[in-house]
Amino acid sequence: MKWSWRLGKFAGIGVYVHATFFLMIGWVALSHWMQGHSLAATLVGVGFILAIFGCVVLHEFGHALAAKRYGIKTRDITLLPIGGVARLERMPEDPIQELWVALAGPAVNVVIAVSLYLWLYATASLEPFPNLSLTAGPFIQRLMLVNVFLVLFNMLPAFPMDGGRVLRALLATRIEYTRATTIAANVGQAMALLFGFLGFFTNPFLLFIALFVWIGAEQEASMTQMKSALGGIPVARAMITDFHTLSPEDSLDRAIELILSGSQQDFPVEENGQVVGVLTRSDLLLALAKEGKGLPVRAVMQRDFQVIDSSEMLEAGLMRLQTCQCHTLAVTNKGRLVGLVTMDNLGEFMMIQSALNASQGKSLKLDPRPVQG
């Protein structure tokens, strides 16, 4: 994710913090300082926020380690002001596996909350709950309550929260996966409308949550429908076959000519009939800004690139495009470059297929074939 800095690597998973996270830390520090002009109170306030996000990181590692059990890797975990995001390479196809992966995160917060409660009970330091708030009360007891809140919030049956995935997984044990996703997304968007309505009369922050939930549900439903529609269709049926390639010795000036003369953004680089790299538009623009257009393609092309065979399914191509953070896949057949696949390309293929299906359905209604008996 752009504007993110790496904090470290744990269990083979990189942990990053987004730049906007520091804005929230600054806002918390300023708020505490304005209340009492006390350095100690300010440091405690910042420490409390950091402790909360420490629990959020553990929550995301719960998802990541549960997914690892089913052979699914986690690309990274990123801290944002709204929480944490664990980017799994894919979600489990088995609904029961998805259920356990979704529950693993909130389960970590349950363990943290119970552990803190037992500590408070054992040390006889529990305060009456009405006396507590986010800024007042014992540090550990407030942290315990935040973990309880994280469990309740994340278990709301709405995407992108864990509860939405739990609902989808439970439905998918009885009905088709795409249909289960649509139902879960509709439930989530209904909750978003409720949050938005309440936000007008109570806390405006609920409006932000409503927008977050609505968009998350829409994206999850769209992506699942796309995967379902692309399933069983080979890459060869949708790949771009009219494309240009470059040689490692070509200058960037040649790439500029090709970009300006057509709509292709990324260019496979071939040498002796083999794909040896990919020149992306973003890398081209960076090189032009730093070195000029006389630089050879060899010096700019990416040597670590993604390839897919023309016999593989489009669903696999979609998943690869999502996980590699690249715009283009090189399509090969017996080692020879035969085409390209892009997200735009897949979207256009989907629209054409949808239009054809609608046309066929209309034709069947208007001109039904006679049934022979």
N, C-alpha and C positions, 0 to 999 in steps of 0.2 A: 504494500500500500504506500502511495506517495506521501511524503512529509512524515515518515515514520523513522524512528531511530531504534536500533537494536539494544536491548538491555542485557541480553545474555541468551544462552542456549541450555535448556534443561530437558533431559530425557530425549535428546535428539531433536527438540522442537525450539525454534527461535522465538523469543518473546520480544515484541516491539512496543513502543509507545508512540502514539500519534502526537503531532505538534499541538493540536487543540487541547490535549490533556493538560498541558502546562498552563493554558489559559484558565482552565478550571481551578488548578492549584493556586494560581495567582489571585483569582477571584475569592477563593476561600480565605487565603491569607489576608487579603485586603479587608474582607468582611469582619474577620475576627479582630483585626487591628483597629478598625473604625469603632467597634463596640466598646473596647476598653483600653486601647493603646497599650496593651500588655504583650510583650514579646513572648512570655511563657504561654499565655492563652493562644496566641497565634500559632506557636509551634505545636501545641497540643491539637489545635484544629486541623492543621496540615497533616500531622501524624495520624489523626483519625481517618482522614480521607485516604491516606496512603494505606492504612490498615484495611479499609474497605476494599480497595482495589487489589490488595494482596489476596483477599478472599475471592475476588472476581477472577484473578489469575488461577487460583486453585480450582474454581468452578470450571473454567475452560479446560484445565488439564484433566478434569474428570471426564469431560467429553472426549478429549484426545486419547486418553489411555483406554477408555472403553472402545473407541473406534479401532485402536491399534490391536485390540484383542481379536477383531474380525478382519485383520489384514488391511486396514484402511489407514493411510498415513495422514498426518496433519502437517500442512505446509508451514503454518506459523500461527502465533497468537498475538493479537494487537489490542492494546488498551486505548479506548476512546472515552470521551467524557460521559457517554451514555452506557458504558460498560465494556465488556470484552468481546472479541470475535475470534473464534478458533476456525481457521479455514481448513476444513477437511477436503481431501482430494475428491471424495464422493460420499454420498450418504449410502448406508447399507440398503441393498435391494430387499432383503428379508425384513418384513415389518417388525418381527420380534427383536431382531438385532437393532433396528432403528429405535425401537422403544427403549432398549437398555442404554443406548448411546445418549438419547435425549434425557433420560432420567439420571444419568451419571452426574451431570453438572449440579442440579439441585440437591442430589444426595450428598455431595461434598459439603454444601452449605448446611444441610441438616446435621451432619457430623460435627461441623464447627460450632453450630449453635448449641447442640447438646453438650459438647465438651466444655464450652464456656459456662453453660448453666451449672454443670456438675462442679466446676471449679468455684464458681460463686457460691454455690450451696455448701460446699465443703469448707469454705473459708468464712461462711456466715456474713457475706458482704452484699447480699441481695438488697436492693433498694425497692420501695414501693413503685410499681410501674407508672402510676399517675404522675410521679415526680420527675419522670425521665422525658428528655427530648433529644433531638439530634445534637444539641450544643450543651446540654446540662445533664449531669449524672455521671456515675462511674464509667470510665472508658470501656472496660471489658463488657459491662452489661449493655451499654449502647451498641457495641459491636455485635453482641449476641442478637439483639433485636433487629439490627440491620440484616443479619444473615437470615432471620426468619422472614423478613420482608422480601429478600432476594428469592427465597423459595416460593413464596406466595405469588410474587410478580412474575417470575419465570414460568410458573405453572399455569398462568392464564392461557386458555385454549385459543391462542392467536399466534400466527406467524409474525415475526421471526422468533418469538419466544419458544422455549422448550415445550411449553404446554401445547402449542400448535402442532409440533412434531409428534408429541405423545398422542394427541387426538387423531392425527393422520395415521399413525402406526396402528392404533386400536381399530380404526375403521377399515384399514387395509387388510386386517386379518379376516374380514368378512366380505368386503366388496373390492372391486378393481381399484388399483393404486391411484390412477388418474382421477377417478371419481371421488376417492377418499380425500385426495388433495383439494379438489374443488370444494367439497363440503367443508373441510377444515378452513380453507381460505375464506369462504362465505361467513363462517362463524366468527373468524377473526375480524373481518371487515364490519360485521354487525357490532362487535365490541368497540371497534374504532369509532363508529358513529356515536355509541353511547359515551365513550370517553370525550369525544368532541363536544357533545351536548352538555355534559357535566362541566367541561372546562370553561364554557361561557359563563357559568354561574358560580363556580368555585375557584379552582386553581388553573390559571392559564397554561401551566406546564402540561396539563392533560391534553391540550390541543396539540402540543408537540408529540406527545405519546400517540395520540390518535393518528396523526399523519405518518408517524414511524410504522405503526401497526398496519395501516391501510396499504402503504407502499410495499411492506414486507410480504403481506398476503398476496398482493397482486403479482409480485415478482415470482414468488414460489409457485403459484398456480400456472403462470405463463411458462416458466421453465419446465415444469413437469409435463405440461401439455406438449411442449416442443419435443422433449425426450421421447414421449409416447408416440408422437407422429413420425419421428425419425427412425424409430425402432424397426429393424427388419429391412431397411433400405440401404443398399451398398453405396459407398462413397462415389463409385464410378457414375452413378446416376445423377449426381448433383454437382460434381466438381467442375471448376472452370477449366476449359480446355484451350481457350484462346488467351494465351499469356506470353509474356516476354521473360527472357532470362538474361543474366549478365555473366561476363567472364571475370575472374579475379583481377585480370590486368586492365579491364575497362576503367575509365576515369569516372568520377562522380558526375561529370558533365553528361555522360551517356545516360545515367540514371535520371537526371533532370529532364532530358529530352523525352524519355519514355513516360515519366510521370505526367508531364505537360500534354503529351499526345493521347493520353488515355485515362482510365480510372484505376489502374493497378497501383497499389500502394507499396507492396513488398515484392521483392524480386529474388527468386532462387538464383544462386550463383553456381554455375556448372563448370567443371573442368574435366576434360577427357570423358565426357558422357556421364559423369557422376556429380550429384549435388554435394557441394563442399561447404555451402554456407547460405545465409539469407541476409539480404540487405533490406532493412526496414526503413520506412519513411522517417521515423523519429530519429534513428541513428544517422540517416543521411542529413537531416536538418542540423543536428548537433555538429556533425563533421564540417558542414558547409560554413557554419558560424565560426568555427575554430580554425579550420585549415584552408577553406576554399574548395573550389570544384576540381582542382587538378589532382587531388588525392586518388590513388587507385582503390577500387572496390575492396581488394584484399585487406586493406588496412582498416576498413570500417565494418565489414560484414560480420554477422554473428556465426560463429562456428558451432555453437551449441543450439541446435534448432530441432523442431519437431517434424517428424515424418509419419505419414499414415499410408497403409496399403490400400489400393483401390477396391479391394474385396472386403475390407472391413466395413462395419455398419456406421451410418451417419451419427447414430447416438454416441458411439465411441469417439467420433471426431468432435462432436459438441463438447463432451466431457474433457477432451484433451485441450480444446481451445480455452475452456474455462479455467483449467488448472495451470496451464503454461504461461498465462498472461501474455500471449502472443496473438497477433491479428490474423496470421496466415499459417496453414499447414501445407507442406509439400506432399503431394500424392504420388506414390511410386507404384510401379508394377514390375516385378522381377528386377528391382534395382534401378529401373529407368524412370525418369520424371515424366509423368503423364498429365498432371493437372495440379490445381490449387484448390484449397477449401478455406473460406473465410466466414466469419460470423454473419456478415452482410449477405454473403452467398447463401448460407443456410436459411436466413430469414426470407430471402426472395423465393427460395425453393418451397418453403412452407406456405407462403402466400399463393403461389401458383397451384400447389397441390390442393389447398383449401378451395380456391376458385373452381378448379376442375371437379372436385368432389361435389361442390354445390351445384354445378352445371349438370353433372350426371344424375344427381338426385332429382333435379327439376325435370330432366328429360324422362325419367322413369315415371314421374307423376303425370306428366302430360301425355305420354305415349306408352302406356303399359303394354308389354308383350302379352299375347293371348296365352292362356294356360291350357295345355292339351290334357284332356282327361281320358 
